[in-house]
Amino acid sequence: MEKGAAERWVPLFPGVRRRRLVSTAQIYQMEVLLEPGSEVPLHQHPQEQISYVARGRLRFQVGDSVIEAGAGSSVAIPGGTLHAVWTLEESLAIDTFTPPRDDYLAADGD
């Protein structure tokens, strides 16, 4: 784990916070803690994303598909695809983006 940003949790949405695990010129990886009943509203970004559910249970909308994912499941989100997440129970996800998200790097502040 990198020092600095990896020690700071950054709020994303009510009940959803993240912290960077590692970033390189090509990849950005973070932990996301999601409280029961929280959500990540419908959005899109140009980066490809993989979400790995380390614990808990999440419902993803990826384009027109709805996917329920429990611990040990991964969901691939192509760049530019509308997607959202609903937290069915307290969850921890590991999200990986390629290329890195400049907005997250800027918010990390280091």
N, C-alpha and C positions, 0 to 999 in steps of 0.2 A: 504494500500500500504506500502511496505517496504521502508525504507529510503535508500539512497546510490544509487544503480544501478537503482532504479525506477525513479530517477530524471535525469538520463543520457540516451540520445538517442545514439544508436550504429548503424552506417551505416552497412547494409548487402550487398546491391547491389546498383548501381546508381538509385536514386529515391526511395529507400526502406530503411527504418530505423526502429529500434525496441527499446523497453525498457521493462524491466522486471516489471511485476505487483507484482508477488509473486512466491516464490518457497518453496517447502518442500522436504523431502527425496523422495517423490513419484511423485510430479507434478511440472512442470514449466509452468508459464503463462506469456504471454507478449502481449503488444500492438504492432501492426505493421502499420506504416503509409506508404502508397504507392502512389506515384505521377502518374498522367495519363501517360500511355505509358511505365511505368516501368515494369520490370519482375523479377521473381525469376526463374532462369534457372532450367532445369531438374536435379533433385538430389534425393537422398534417404538417410535415416537414420534409425537406428533400433527402434527408439521411435515411439509409436503411436501418432498421432496428430489429434486434432480437430481444425478447423479454423472456427470462427464465424465472419461473415461480419457485422460489426456494422453500417457502412455507405459506400456508394459507390457500385461499381460493379466490380467483378473479374471473370476471366475465369480460371478454374483449369483444369489441366490434372492430373488424378490420374490413374496410370496404362494405360490402353487403353481407359478409359472414359474421356470425356470432359464435364465439368459441369460449367454452368454460374450461379453465385451466387450473389444475391443482398442483400441489407440490411435486416437483420433478418434471413438470411440463414446460415446453418452450413454445413461443408464438413468434413467427416471422412477420414483420411488417415492412412491405416494400416502400421505398422512398416515394413521397408524394401521395400516399394513400391515406384517406380519411380514416381515423381510428379513435376509439375511446375505451376507457376501462372503468368497470364498476367493481367495488370491493365487496365480496360476499362474506368474508371473514378476515380478521386481522392477517395481513400478508406482508411478506418480504419478497421483492422481486429484484433481479439483477438485469439491468438494461444495458445493452451494448449498441452503440451507434457508429456507423461508418459513412462518410467521414465524421469527425467529431463535430459536436454542436457548438458553434461559436458563442451562442447566447449562454450556454451553460458554462463554458470556459470563462466568459466575462463575469458571470455571477459568482464563480468560484473565487475570483479576485487574486489569483496568484500565477 
